[in-house]
Amino acid sequence: MADWLALATSASVVRRATVVAIVVGTILVVINHGDAIVRGDLGVGRLLRIGLTVVVPYCVSTYSSVSALRAAARRAREEAVS
């Protein structure tokens, strides 16, 4: 678990996940909450949902990046042994 967290908090993974969250999150916010934003309907509940709409792509990107890095490291270890 510590190795997973170390990879998840590495600069390259955080940078990539942040870019994905900004791009994908913005698109999803406009699609899912655009009408409410235009109307000015921004209560606490709506703002929390908008926040989650951005956090989810960040989490998905982080998980994918860490999985790819771990798989690459595993392949490198296997190739070094053979």
PyMOL Python script that loads the backbone (N, CA, C, O; Angstrom):
from pymol import cmd

cmd.read_pdbstr("""\
ATOM      1  N   MET A   1       0.820  -1.190   0.000  1.00  0.00           N
ATOM      2  CA  MET A   1       0.000   0.000   0.000  1.00  0.00           C
ATOM      3  C   MET A   1       0.867   1.260   0.000  1.00  0.00           C
ATOM      4  O   MET A   1       0.534   2.245  -0.659  1.00  0.00           O
ATOM      5  N   ALA A   2       1.973   1.228   0.735  1.00  0.00           N
ATOM      6  CA  ALA A   2       2.854   2.398   0.793  1.00  0.00           C
ATOM      7  C   ALA A   2       3.444   2.693  -0.577  1.00  0.00           C
ATOM      8  O   ALA A   2       3.588   3.854  -0.960  1.00  0.00           O
ATOM      9  N   ASP A   3       3.790   1.629  -1.322  1.00  0.00           N
ATOM     10  CA  ASP A   3       4.346   1.856  -2.667  1.00  0.00           C
ATOM     11  C   ASP A   3       3.280   2.452  -3.593  1.00  0.00           C
ATOM     12  O   ASP A   3       3.595   3.286  -4.442  1.00  0.00           O
ATOM     13  N   TRP A   4       2.029   2.030  -3.433  1.00  0.00           N
ATOM     14  CA  TRP A   4       0.942   2.579  -4.247  1.00  0.00           C
ATOM     15  C   TRP A   4       0.785   4.070  -3.960  1.00  0.00           C
ATOM     16  O   TRP A   4       0.667   4.876  -4.883  1.00  0.00           O
ATOM     17  N   LEU A   5       0.786   4.434  -2.677  1.00  0.00           N
ATOM     18  CA  LEU A   5       0.643   5.841  -2.301  1.00  0.00           C
ATOM     19  C   LEU A   5       1.832   6.671  -2.764  1.00  0.00           C
ATOM     20  O   LEU A   5       1.669   7.823  -3.166  1.00  0.00           O
ATOM     21  N   ALA A   6       3.023   6.092  -2.710  1.00  0.00           N
ATOM     22  CA  ALA A   6       4.208   6.818  -3.184  1.00  0.00           C
ATOM     23  C   ALA A   6       4.082   7.125  -4.668  1.00  0.00           C
ATOM     24  O   ALA A   6       4.389   8.235  -5.101  1.00  0.00           O
ATOM     25  N   LEU A   7       3.634   6.152  -5.448  1.00  0.00           N
ATOM     26  CA  LEU A   7       3.431   6.395  -6.877  1.00  0.00           C
ATOM     27  C   LEU A   7       2.299   7.395  -7.103  1.00  0.00           C
ATOM     28  O   LEU A   7       2.415   8.279  -7.952  1.00  0.00           O
ATOM     29  N   ALA A   8       1.216   7.262  -6.358  1.00  0.00           N
ATOM     30  CA  ALA A   8       0.050   8.135  -6.540  1.00  0.00           C
ATOM     31  C   ALA A   8       0.358   9.588  -6.214  1.00  0.00           C
ATOM     32  O   ALA A   8      -0.283  10.494  -6.747  1.00  0.00           O
ATOM     33  N   THR A   9       1.328   9.815  -5.347  1.00  0.00           N
ATOM     34  CA  THR A   9       1.674  11.186  -4.972  1.00  0.00           C
ATOM     35  C   THR A   9       2.924  11.694  -5.680  1.00  0.00           C
ATOM     36  O   THR A   9       3.401  12.790  -5.385  1.00  0.00           O
ATOM     37  N   SER A  10       3.455  10.911  -6.609  1.00  0.00           N
ATOM     38  CA  SER A  10       4.627  11.371  -7.363  1.00  0.00           C
ATOM     39  C   SER A  10       4.221  12.524  -8.276  1.00  0.00           C
ATOM     40  O   SER A  10       3.071  12.621  -8.707  1.00  0.00           O
ATOM     41  N   ALA A  11       5.175  13.381  -8.558  1.00  0.00           N
ATOM     42  CA  ALA A  11       4.888  14.608  -9.316  1.00  0.00           C
ATOM     43  C   ALA A  11       4.266  14.321 -10.675  1.00  0.00           C
ATOM     44  O   ALA A  11       3.327  15.005 -11.080  1.00  0.00           O
ATOM     45  N   SER A  12       4.775  13.322 -11.381  1.00  0.00           N
ATOM     46  CA  SER A  12       4.258  13.052 -12.730  1.00  0.00           C
ATOM     47  C   SER A  12       2.815  12.564 -12.694  1.00  0.00           C
ATOM     48  O   SER A  12       2.009  12.949 -13.542  1.00  0.00           O
ATOM     49  N   VAL A  13       2.485  11.728 -11.730  1.00  0.00           N
ATOM     50  CA  VAL A  13       1.114  11.213 -11.623  1.00  0.00           C
ATOM     51  C   VAL A  13       0.165  12.331 -11.198  1.00  0.00           C
ATOM     52  O   VAL A  13      -0.926  12.460 -11.753  1.00  0.00           O
ATOM     53  N   VAL A  14       0.565  13.128 -10.232  1.00  0.00           N
ATOM     54  CA  VAL A  14      -0.282  14.235  -9.772  1.00  0.00           C
ATOM     55  C   VAL A  14      -0.505  15.237 -10.903  1.00  0.00           C
ATOM     56  O   VAL A  14      -1.622  15.716 -11.099  1.00  0.00           O
ATOM     57  N   ARG A  15       0.553  15.551 -11.645  1.00  0.00           N
ATOM     58  CA  ARG A  15       0.430  16.502 -12.757  1.00  0.00           C
ATOM     59  C   ARG A  15      -0.543  15.980 -13.807  1.00  0.00           C
ATOM     60  O   ARG A  15      -1.429  16.707 -14.257  1.00  0.00           O
ATOM     61  N   ARG A  16      -0.374  14.715 -14.194  1.00  0.00           N
ATOM     62  CA  ARG A  16      -1.242  14.117 -15.214  1.00  0.00           C
ATOM     63  C   ARG A  16      -2.691  14.073 -14.732  1.00  0.00           C
ATOM     64  O   ARG A  16      -3.603  14.424 -15.481  1.00  0.00           O
ATOM     65  N   ALA A  17      -2.904  13.652 -13.512  1.00  0.00           N
ATOM     66  CA  ALA A  17      -4.266  13.548 -12.973  1.00  0.00           C
ATOM     67  C   ALA A  17      -4.921  14.922 -12.856  1.00  0.00           C
ATOM     68  O   ALA A  17      -6.127  15.058 -13.061  1.00  0.00           O
ATOM     69  N   THR A  18      -4.135  15.926 -12.528  1.00  0.00           N
ATOM     70  CA  THR A  18      -4.676  17.283 -12.425  1.00  0.00           C
ATOM     71  C   THR A  18      -5.135  17.795 -13.781  1.00  0.00           C
ATOM     72  O   THR A  18      -6.208  18.387 -13.897  1.00  0.00           O
ATOM     73  N   VAL A  19      -4.325  17.569 -14.804  1.00  0.00           N
ATOM     74  CA  VAL A  19      -4.707  17.996 -16.155  1.00  0.00           C
ATOM     75  C   VAL A  19      -5.975  17.274 -16.596  1.00  0.00           C
ATOM     76  O   VAL A  19      -6.890  17.895 -17.137  1.00  0.00           O
ATOM     77  N   VAL A  20      -6.030  15.972 -16.367  1.00  0.00           N
ATOM     78  CA  VAL A  20      -7.219  15.198 -16.732  1.00  0.00           C
ATOM     79  C   VAL A  20      -8.438  15.713 -15.973  1.00  0.00           C
ATOM     80  O   VAL A  20      -9.508  15.883 -16.558  1.00  0.00           O
ATOM     81  N   ALA A  21      -8.284  15.959 -14.682  1.00  0.00           N
ATOM     82  CA  ALA A  21      -9.410  16.439 -13.873  1.00  0.00           C
ATOM     83  C   ALA A  21      -9.912  17.791 -14.366  1.00  0.00           C
ATOM     84  O   ALA A  21     -11.119  18.034 -14.400  1.00  0.00           O
ATOM     85  N   ILE A  22      -8.993  18.667 -14.746  1.00  0.00           N
ATOM     86  CA  ILE A  22      -9.411  19.991 -15.226  1.00  0.00           C
ATOM     87  C   ILE A  22     -10.157  19.870 -16.548  1.00  0.00           C
ATOM     88  O   ILE A  22     -11.230  20.450 -16.713  1.00  0.00           O
ATOM     89  N   VAL A  23      -9.593  19.121 -17.486  1.00  0.00           N
ATOM     90  CA  VAL A  23     -10.210  19.011 -18.813  1.00  0.00           C
ATOM     91  C   VAL A  23     -11.521  18.230 -18.743  1.00  0.00           C
ATOM     92  O   VAL A  23     -12.573  18.737 -19.132  1.00  0.00           O
ATOM     93  N   VAL A  24     -11.453  17.003 -18.248  1.00  0.00           N
ATOM     94  CA  VAL A  24     -12.643  16.147 -18.208  1.00  0.00           C
ATOM     95  C   VAL A  24     -13.668  16.695 -17.214  1.00  0.00           C
ATOM     96  O   VAL A  24     -14.866  16.704 -17.496  1.00  0.00           O
ATOM     97  N   GLY A  25     -13.199  17.148 -16.057  1.00  0.00           N
ATOM     98  CA  GLY A  25     -14.107  17.696 -15.057  1.00  0.00           C
ATOM     99  C   GLY A  25     -14.877  18.898 -15.569  1.00  0.00           C
ATOM    100  O   GLY A  25     -16.075  19.026 -15.317  1.00  0.00           O
ATOM    101  N   THR A  26     -14.188  19.786 -16.292  1.00  0.00           N
ATOM    102  CA  THR A  26     -14.866  20.958 -16.851  1.00  0.00           C
ATOM    103  C   THR A  26     -15.949  20.547 -17.836  1.00  0.00           C
ATOM    104  O   THR A  26     -17.058  21.079 -17.809  1.00  0.00           O
ATOM    105  N   ILE A  27     -15.625  19.605 -18.700  1.00  0.00           N
ATOM    106  CA  ILE A  27     -16.614  19.123 -19.673  1.00  0.00           C
ATOM    107  C   ILE A  27     -17.820  18.521 -18.950  1.00  0.00           C
ATOM    108  O   ILE A  27     -18.965  18.812 -19.296  1.00  0.00           O
ATOM    109  N   LEU A  28     -17.561  17.686 -17.953  1.00  0.00           N
ATOM    110  CA  LEU A  28     -18.659  17.058 -17.215  1.00  0.00           C
ATOM    111  C   LEU A  28     -19.480  18.075 -16.422  1.00  0.00           C
ATOM    112  O   LEU A  28     -20.703  17.954 -16.342  1.00  0.00           O
ATOM    113  N   VAL A  29     -18.821  19.070 -15.839  1.00  0.00           N
ATOM    114  CA  VAL A  29     -19.554  20.106 -15.098  1.00  0.00           C
ATOM    115  C   VAL A  29     -20.487  20.856 -16.038  1.00  0.00           C
ATOM    116  O   VAL A  29     -21.640  21.117 -15.694  1.00  0.00           O
ATOM    117  N   VAL A  30     -19.995  21.204 -17.220  1.00  0.00           N
ATOM    118  CA  VAL A  30     -20.840  21.924 -18.180  1.00  0.00           C
ATOM    119  C   VAL A  30     -22.019  21.056 -18.605  1.00  0.00           C
ATOM    120  O   VAL A  30     -23.150  21.536 -18.680  1.00  0.00           O
ATOM    121  N   ILE A  31     -21.759  19.780 -18.882  1.00  0.00           N
ATOM    122  CA  ILE A  31     -22.833  18.879 -19.311  1.00  0.00           C
ATOM    123  C   ILE A  31     -23.853  18.666 -18.191  1.00  0.00           C
ATOM    124  O   ILE A  31     -25.060  18.767 -18.412  1.00  0.00           O
ATOM    125  N   ASN A  32     -23.358  18.373 -16.997  1.00  0.00           N
ATOM    126  CA  ASN A  32     -24.253  17.979 -15.908  1.00  0.00           C
ATOM    127  C   ASN A  32     -24.826  19.140 -15.096  1.00  0.00           C
ATOM    128  O   ASN A  32     -25.905  19.011 -14.519  1.00  0.00           O
ATOM    129  N   HIS A  33     -24.124  20.266 -15.045  1.00  0.00           N
ATOM    130  CA  HIS A  33     -24.551  21.353 -14.163  1.00  0.00           C
ATOM    131  C   HIS A  33     -24.632  22.705 -14.866  1.00  0.00           C
ATOM    132  O   HIS A  33     -24.909  23.720 -14.226  1.00  0.00           O
ATOM    133  N   GLY A  34     -24.397  22.726 -16.159  1.00  0.00           N
ATOM    134  CA  GLY A  34     -24.375  23.990 -16.894  1.00  0.00           C
ATOM    135  C   GLY A  34     -25.639  24.807 -16.745  1.00  0.00           C
ATOM    136  O   GLY A  34     -25.578  26.019 -16.536  1.00  0.00           O
ATOM    137  N   ASP A  35     -26.789  24.152 -16.851  1.00  0.00           N
ATOM    138  CA  ASP A  35     -28.056  24.888 -16.742  1.00  0.00           C
ATOM    139  C   ASP A  35     -28.220  25.506 -15.357  1.00  0.00           C
ATOM    140  O   ASP A  35     -28.700  26.632 -15.230  1.00  0.00           O
ATOM    141  N   ALA A  36     -27.822  24.774 -14.322  1.00  0.00           N
ATOM    142  CA  ALA A  36     -27.928  25.304 -12.958  1.00  0.00           C
ATOM    143  C   ALA A  36     -26.956  26.462 -12.748  1.00  0.00           C
ATOM    144  O   ALA A  36     -27.277  27.425 -12.051  1.00  0.00           O
ATOM    145  N   ILE A  37     -25.782  26.372 -13.342  1.00  0.00           N
ATOM    146  CA  ILE A  37     -24.805  27.462 -13.227  1.00  0.00           C
ATOM    147  C   ILE A  37     -25.349  28.715 -13.894  1.00  0.00           C
ATOM    148  O   ILE A  37     -25.249  29.811 -13.342  1.00  0.00           O
ATOM    149  N   VAL A  38     -25.928  28.554 -15.090  1.00  0.00           N
ATOM    150  CA  VAL A  38     -26.495  29.701 -15.810  1.00  0.00           C
ATOM    151  C   VAL A  38     -27.629  30.335 -15.007  1.00  0.00           C
ATOM    152  O   VAL A  38     -27.756  31.559 -14.966  1.00  0.00           O
ATOM    153  N   ARG A  39     -28.451  29.503 -14.372  1.00  0.00           N
ATOM    154  CA  ARG A  39     -29.568  30.011 -13.560  1.00  0.00           C
ATOM    155  C   ARG A  39     -29.097  30.610 -12.236  1.00  0.00           C
ATOM    156  O   ARG A  39     -29.843  31.334 -11.577  1.00  0.00           O
ATOM    157  N   GLY A  40     -27.871  30.309 -11.854  1.00  0.00           N
ATOM    158  CA  GLY A  40     -27.370  30.782 -10.562  1.00  0.00           C
ATOM    159  C   GLY A  40     -27.812  29.912  -9.407  1.00  0.00           C
ATOM    160  O   GLY A  40     -27.769  30.342  -8.254  1.00  0.00           O
ATOM    161  N   ASP A  41     -28.237  28.693  -9.701  1.00  0.00           N
ATOM    162  CA  ASP A  41     -28.706  27.737  -8.698  1.00  0.00           C
ATOM    163  C   ASP A  41     -27.500  26.974  -8.144  1.00  0.00           C
ATOM    164  O   ASP A  41     -27.254  25.828  -8.519  1.00  0.00           O
ATOM    165  N   LEU A  42     -26.757  27.621  -7.255  1.00  0.00           N
ATOM    166  CA  LEU A  42     -25.516  27.036  -6.759  1.00  0.00           C
ATOM    167  C   LEU A  42     -25.540  26.895  -5.241  1.00  0.00           C
ATOM    168  O   LEU A  42     -24.748  27.515  -4.531  1.00  0.00           O
ATOM    169  N   GLY A  43     -26.457  26.075  -4.766  1.00  0.00           N
ATOM    170  CA  GLY A  43     -26.514  25.802  -3.337  1.00  0.00           C
ATOM    171  C   GLY A  43     -25.366  24.896  -2.919  1.00  0.00           C
ATOM    172  O   GLY A  43     -24.582  24.437  -3.749  1.00  0.00           O
ATOM    173  N   VAL A  44     -25.284  24.651  -1.636  1.00  0.00           N
ATOM    174  CA  VAL A  44     -24.204  23.824  -1.090  1.00  0.00           C
ATOM    175  C   VAL A  44     -24.208  22.430  -1.709  1.00  0.00           C
ATOM    176  O   VAL A  44     -23.155  21.911  -2.078  1.00  0.00           O
ATOM    177  N   GLY A  45     -25.377  21.831  -1.822  1.00  0.00           N
ATOM    178  CA  GLY A  45     -25.469  20.493  -2.413  1.00  0.00           C
ATOM    179  C   GLY A  45     -24.965  20.460  -3.840  1.00  0.00           C
ATOM    180  O   GLY A  45     -24.242  19.543  -4.228  1.00  0.00           O
ATOM    181  N   ARG A  46     -25.341  21.449  -4.618  1.00  0.00           N
ATOM    182  CA  ARG A  46     -24.897  21.529  -6.019  1.00  0.00           C
ATOM    183  C   ARG A  46     -23.377  21.706  -6.077  1.00  0.00           C
ATOM    184  O   ARG A  46     -22.709  21.061  -6.885  1.00  0.00           O
ATOM    185  N   LEU A  47     -22.833  22.569  -5.231  1.00  0.00           N
ATOM    186  CA  LEU A  47     -21.388  22.799  -5.229  1.00  0.00           C
ATOM    187  C   LEU A  47     -20.619  21.537  -4.840  1.00  0.00           C
ATOM    188  O   LEU A  47     -19.545  21.269  -5.380  1.00  0.00           O
ATOM    189  N   LEU A  48     -21.167  20.766  -3.907  1.00  0.00           N
ATOM    190  CA  LEU A  48     -20.531  19.493  -3.543  1.00  0.00           C
ATOM    191  C   LEU A  48     -20.543  18.528  -4.729  1.00  0.00           C
ATOM    192  O   LEU A  48     -19.547  17.853  -4.993  1.00  0.00           O
ATOM    193  N   ARG A  49     -21.665  18.462  -5.441  1.00  0.00           N
ATOM    194  CA  ARG A  49     -21.745  17.583  -6.615  1.00  0.00           C
ATOM    195  C   ARG A  49     -20.785  18.044  -7.704  1.00  0.00           C
ATOM    196  O   ARG A  49     -20.170  17.216  -8.376  1.00  0.00           O
ATOM    197  N   ILE A  50     -20.650  19.346  -7.885  1.00  0.00           N
ATOM    198  CA  ILE A  50     -19.695  19.865  -8.872  1.00  0.00           C
ATOM    199  C   ILE A  50     -18.272  19.472  -8.464  1.00  0.00           C
ATOM    200  O   ILE A  50     -17.470  19.065  -9.305  1.00  0.00           O
ATOM    201  N   GLY A  51     -17.969  19.594  -7.185  1.00  0.00           N
ATOM    202  CA  GLY A  51     -16.644  19.178  -6.701  1.00  0.00           C
ATOM    203  C   GLY A  51     -16.374  17.710  -6.962  1.00  0.00           C
ATOM    204  O   GLY A  51     -15.286  17.343  -7.406  1.00  0.00           O
ATOM    205  N   LEU A  52     -17.356  16.874  -6.690  1.00  0.00           N
ATOM    206  CA  LEU A  52     -17.197  15.437  -6.953  1.00  0.00           C
ATOM    207  C   LEU A  52     -17.046  15.152  -8.443  1.00  0.00           C
ATOM    208  O   LEU A  52     -16.344  14.220  -8.834  1.00  0.00           O
ATOM    209  N   THR A  53     -17.704  15.951  -9.266  1.00  0.00           N
ATOM    210  CA  THR A  53     -17.612  15.782 -10.715  1.00  0.00           C
ATOM    211  C   THR A  53     -16.181  15.994 -11.191  1.00  0.00           C
ATOM    212  O   THR A  53     -15.775  15.411 -12.196  1.00  0.00           O
ATOM    213  N   VAL A  54     -15.420  16.806 -10.497  1.00  0.00           N
ATOM    214  CA  VAL A  54     -14.020  17.045 -10.851  1.00  0.00           C
ATOM    215  C   VAL A  54     -13.102  16.028 -10.169  1.00  0.00           C
ATOM    216  O   VAL A  54     -12.096  15.616 -10.748  1.00  0.00           O
ATOM    217  N   VAL A  55     -13.438  15.625  -8.955  1.00  0.00           N
ATOM    218  CA  VAL A  55     -12.593  14.690  -8.205  1.00  0.00           C
ATOM    219  C   VAL A  55     -12.580  13.299  -8.840  1.00  0.00           C
ATOM    220  O   VAL A  55     -11.546  12.631  -8.836  1.00  0.00           O
ATOM    221  N   VAL A  56     -13.699  12.862  -9.378  1.00  0.00           N
ATOM    222  CA  VAL A  56     -13.772  11.509  -9.950  1.00  0.00           C
ATOM    223  C   VAL A  56     -12.772  11.308 -11.090  1.00  0.00           C
ATOM    224  O   VAL A  56     -12.057  10.306 -11.071  1.00  0.00           O
ATOM    225  N   PRO A  57     -12.678  12.203 -12.086  1.00  0.00           N
ATOM    226  CA  PRO A  57     -11.658  12.001 -13.122  1.00  0.00           C
ATOM    227  C   PRO A  57     -10.232  12.015 -12.563  1.00  0.00           C
ATOM    228  O   PRO A  57      -9.362  11.310 -13.075  1.00  0.00           O
ATOM    229  N   TYR A  58      -9.989  12.810 -11.519  1.00  0.00           N
ATOM    230  CA  TYR A  58      -8.668  12.825 -10.880  1.00  0.00           C
ATOM    231  C   TYR A  58      -8.357  11.438 -10.310  1.00  0.00           C
ATOM    232  O   TYR A  58      -7.264  10.908 -10.511  1.00  0.00           O
ATOM    233  N   CYS A  59      -9.314  10.865  -9.606  1.00  0.00           N
ATOM    234  CA  CYS A  59      -9.115   9.540  -9.002  1.00  0.00           C
ATOM    235  C   CYS A  59      -8.931   8.462 -10.061  1.00  0.00           C
ATOM    236  O   CYS A  59      -8.069   7.595  -9.917  1.00  0.00           O
ATOM    237  N   VAL A  60      -9.725   8.504 -11.114  1.00  0.00           N
ATOM    238  CA  VAL A  60      -9.615   7.510 -12.186  1.00  0.00           C
ATOM    239  C   VAL A  60      -8.257   7.620 -12.869  1.00  0.00           C
ATOM    240  O   VAL A  60      -7.615   6.604 -13.137  1.00  0.00           O
ATOM    241  N   SER A  61      -7.817   8.832 -13.151  1.00  0.00           N
ATOM    242  CA  SER A  61      -6.518   9.028 -13.788  1.00  0.00           C
ATOM    243  C   SER A  61      -5.386   8.551 -12.881  1.00  0.00           C
ATOM    244  O   SER A  61      -4.444   7.909 -13.346  1.00  0.00           O
ATOM    245  N   THR A  62      -5.476   8.861 -11.602  1.00  0.00           N
ATOM    246  CA  THR A  62      -4.449   8.425 -10.653  1.00  0.00           C
ATOM    247  C   THR A  62      -4.389   6.905 -10.600  1.00  0.00           C
ATOM    248  O   THR A  62      -3.306   6.325 -10.672  1.00  0.00           O
ATOM    249  N   TYR A  63      -5.529   6.264 -10.476  1.00  0.00           N
ATOM    250  CA  TYR A  63      -5.575   4.801 -10.428  1.00  0.00           C
ATOM    251  C   TYR A  63      -4.980   4.195 -11.697  1.00  0.00           C
ATOM    252  O   TYR A  63      -4.194   3.250 -11.625  1.00  0.00           O
ATOM    253  N   SER A  64      -5.349   4.733 -12.849  1.00  0.00           N
ATOM    254  CA  SER A  64      -4.846   4.207 -14.120  1.00  0.00           C
ATOM    255  C   SER A  64      -3.339   4.393 -14.237  1.00  0.00           C
ATOM    256  O   SER A  64      -2.633   3.482 -14.669  1.00  0.00           O
ATOM    257  N   SER A  65      -2.846   5.557 -13.858  1.00  0.00           N
ATOM    258  CA  SER A  65      -1.411   5.827 -13.944  1.00  0.00           C
ATOM    259  C   SER A  65      -0.613   4.913 -13.023  1.00  0.00           C
ATOM    260  O   SER A  65       0.402   4.348 -13.430  1.00  0.00           O
ATOM    261  N   VAL A  66      -1.069   4.769 -11.794  1.00  0.00           N
ATOM    262  CA  VAL A  66      -0.364   3.908 -10.842  1.00  0.00           C
ATOM    263  C   VAL A  66      -0.399   2.456 -11.317  1.00  0.00           C
ATOM    264  O   VAL A  66       0.604   1.750 -11.213  1.00  0.00           O
ATOM    265  N   SER A  67      -1.524   2.011 -11.829  1.00  0.00           N
ATOM    266  CA  SER A  67      -1.622   0.641 -12.349  1.00  0.00           C
ATOM    267  C   SER A  67      -0.653   0.424 -13.500  1.00  0.00           C
ATOM    268  O   SER A  67       0.006  -0.614 -13.568  1.00  0.00           O
ATOM    269  N   ALA A  68      -0.559   1.391 -14.405  1.00  0.00           N
ATOM    270  CA  ALA A  68       0.353   1.276 -15.544  1.00  0.00           C
ATOM    271  C   ALA A  68       1.807   1.269 -15.084  1.00  0.00           C
ATOM    272  O   ALA A  68       2.609   0.486 -15.592  1.00  0.00           O
ATOM    273  N   LEU A  69       2.154   2.123 -14.139  1.00  0.00           N
ATOM    274  CA  LEU A  69       3.527   2.161 -13.631  1.00  0.00           C
ATOM    275  C   LEU A  69       3.895   0.863 -12.922  1.00  0.00           C
ATOM    276  O   LEU A  69       5.006   0.358 -13.086  1.00  0.00           O
ATOM    277  N   ARG A  70       2.976   0.327 -12.143  1.00  0.00           N
ATOM    278  CA  ARG A  70       3.254  -0.937 -11.446  1.00  0.00           C
ATOM    279  C   ARG A  70       3.388  -2.092 -12.431  1.00  0.00           C
ATOM    280  O   ARG A  70       4.239  -2.963 -12.252  1.00  0.00           O
ATOM    281  N   ALA A  71       2.555  -2.108 -13.467  1.00  0.00           N
ATOM    282  CA  ALA A  71       2.648  -3.164 -14.482  1.00  0.00           C
ATOM    283  C   ALA A  71       3.974  -3.067 -15.228  1.00  0.00           C
ATOM    284  O   ALA A  71       4.599  -4.090 -15.510  1.00  0.00           O
ATOM    285  N   ALA A  72       4.407  -1.860 -15.550  1.00  0.00           N
ATOM    286  CA  ALA A  72       5.686  -1.680 -16.243  1.00  0.00           C
ATOM    287  C   ALA A  72       6.846  -2.132 -15.360  1.00  0.00           C
ATOM    288  O   ALA A  72       7.786  -2.759 -15.850  1.00  0.00           O
ATOM    289  N   ALA A  73       6.792  -1.824 -14.083  1.00  0.00           N
ATOM    290  CA  ALA A  73       7.844  -2.251 -13.157  1.00  0.00           C
ATOM    291  C   ALA A  73       7.861  -3.771 -13.024  1.00  0.00           C
ATOM    292  O   ALA A  73       8.927  -4.381 -12.957  1.00  0.00           O
ATOM    293  N   ARG A  74       6.685  -4.374 -12.988  1.00  0.00           N
ATOM    294  CA  ARG A  74       6.588  -5.835 -12.894  1.00  0.00           C
ATOM    295  C   ARG A  74       7.185  -6.489 -14.134  1.00  0.00           C
ATOM    296  O   ARG A  74       7.924  -7.468 -14.028  1.00  0.00           O
ATOM    297  N   ARG A  75       6.864  -5.943 -15.327  1.00  0.00           N
ATOM    298  CA  ARG A  75       7.431  -6.482 -16.567  1.00  0.00           C
ATOM    299  C   ARG A  75       8.947  -6.333 -16.587  1.00  0.00           C
ATOM    300  O   ARG A  75       9.652  -7.240 -17.031  1.00  0.00           O
ATOM    301  N   ALA A  76       9.451  -5.209 -16.113  1.00  0.00           N
ATOM    302  CA  ALA A  76      10.899  -4.979 -16.089  1.00  0.00           C
ATOM    303  C   ALA A  76      11.586  -5.976 -15.163  1.00  0.00           C
ATOM    304  O   ALA A  76      12.658  -6.487 -15.489  1.00  0.00           O
ATOM    305  N   ARG A  77      10.980  -6.256 -14.013  1.00  0.00           N
ATOM    306  CA  ARG A  77      11.554  -7.251 -13.094  1.00  0.00           C
ATOM    307  C   ARG A  77      11.552  -8.635 -13.719  1.00  0.00           C
ATOM    308  O   ARG A  77      12.526  -9.377 -13.593  1.00  0.00           O
ATOM    309  N   GLU A  78      10.455  -8.989 -14.398  1.00  0.00           N
ATOM    310  CA  GLU A  78      10.360 -10.306 -15.032  1.00  0.00           C
ATOM    311  C   GLU A  78      11.383 -10.448 -16.153  1.00  0.00           C
ATOM    312  O   GLU A  78      11.969 -11.517 -16.324  1.00  0.00           O
ATOM    313  N   GLU A  79      11.602  -9.382 -16.919  1.00  0.00           N
ATOM    314  CA  GLU A  79      12.587  -9.428 -17.998  1.00  0.00           C
ATOM    315  C   GLU A  79      14.001  -9.505 -17.448  1.00  0.00           C
ATOM    316  O   GLU A  79      14.868 -10.129 -18.060  1.00  0.00           O
ATOM    317  N   ALA A  80      14.248  -8.883 -16.305  1.00  0.00           N
ATOM    318  CA  ALA A  80      15.578  -8.910 -15.698  1.00  0.00           C
ATOM    319  C   ALA A  80      15.919 -10.305 -15.195  1.00  0.00           C
ATOM    320  O   ALA A  80      17.083 -10.705 -15.201  1.00  0.00           O
ATOM    321  N   VAL A  81      14.906 -11.043 -14.762  1.00  0.00           N
ATOM    322  CA  VAL A  81      15.114 -12.394 -14.243  1.00  0.00           C
ATOM    323  C   VAL A  81      15.378 -13.375 -15.375  1.00  0.00           C
ATOM    324  O   VAL A  81      16.174 -14.301 -15.218  1.00  0.00           O
ATOM    325  N   SER A  82      14.719 -13.183 -16.518  1.00  0.00           N
ATOM    326  CA  SER A  82      14.862 -14.155 -17.603  1.00  0.00           C
ATOM    327  C   SER A  82      15.983 -13.838 -18.542  1.00  0.00           C
ATOM    328  O   SER A  82      16.213 -14.575 -19.500  1.00  0.00           O
TER     329      SER A  82
END
""", "prot")
cmd.dss("prot")
cmd.show_as("cartoon", "prot")
cmd.util.cbc("prot")
cmd.orient("prot")
